[in-house]
Amino acid sequence: MKDKYSFTSEGLEHIALAGLAPADVWSALRSQQRLVRHLSDVGAAVLGISASGQHIVIAVTESTIGDNDWNIVGARPMDGDEISAFNKITGRQS
């Protein structure tokens, strides 16, 4: 998913409520070890690790502006079970 990402104003609010910084979300999106799970024709969840080491789930929806453009509509830290599953799938050591 080498695409263009843009924060929506609602997405920035959701990220702040989750206690995350936009820079952490951005670095998790660009992480070498990440997973993309398509949830529908217009949405996906991107799971990645930020530069500061936070495991993050990012919700994105396809933009109507152009192909391969995605709107960041929210993000949250992964819970313990999600971290374990992520590490197992990506082959990371806990």
GUMI-123773 format. One record per residue (C-alpha): x, y, z. Coordinates in steps of 0.05 Angstrom, whole numbers, padded with zeros to 5 digits, always signed. Layout:
! residues N
XYZ/...
***
This chain:
! residues 94
+00000+00000+00000/+00048+00054-00024/-00003+00108-00026/-00016+00180-00008/-00045+00191+00062/-00080+00253+00088/-00105+00267+00158/-00178+00288+00163/-00197+00338+00217/-00239+00283+00250/-00181+00235+00244/-00135+00284+00281/-00187+00291+00336/-00193+00215+00343/-00118+00207+00344/-00112+00260+00399/-00167+00226+00440/-00128+00161+00434/-00066+00196+00462/-00027+00190+00397/+00014+00242+00360/+00005+00250+00285/+00080+00236+00276/+00071+00168+00309/+00013+00151+00263/+00052+00174+00202/+00113+00133+00220/+00071+00071+00232/+00039+00079+00163/+00109+00080+00133/+00136+00025+00176/+00175-00032+00143/+00135-00081+00184/+00062-00067+00176/-00001-00104+00158/-00059-00080+00115/-00128-00110+00125/-00180-00088+00076/-00246-00081+00113/-00291-00061+00055/-00287-00033-00016/-00271+00036+00013/-00236+00023+00079/-00176-00012+00110/-00139-00019+00175/-00064-00010+00174/-00026-00041+00232/+00045-00016+00243/+00098+00005+00292/+00116+00078+00300/+00187+00103+00303/+00179+00109+00379/+00159+00035+00383/+00084+00042+00392/+00041-00012+00360/-00016+00026+00325/-00080+00008+00287/-00097+00062+00235/-00165+00067+00202/-00164+00094+00131/-00217+00105+00078/-00207+00114+00004/-00208+00186-00018/-00254+00210-00073/-00199+00256-00098/-00154+00205-00133/-00131+00133-00139/-00088+00107-00083/-00105+00167-00039/-00127+00149+00032/-00158+00191+00087/-00134+00176+00158/-00199+00176+00198/-00173+00149+00264/-00120+00110+00301/-00110+00076+00367/-00057+00036+00404/-00061-00039+00394/-00082-00080+00454/-00040-00137+00482/-00073-00191+00440/-00066-00150+00377/+00008-00138+00391/+00019-00213+00401/-00017-00230+00336/+00020-00175+00299/+00087-00199+00324/+00071-00271+00306/+00048-00253+00235/+00107-00207+00222/+00158-00252+00256/+00177-00199+00307/+00205-00218+00374/+00164-00191+00432/
***
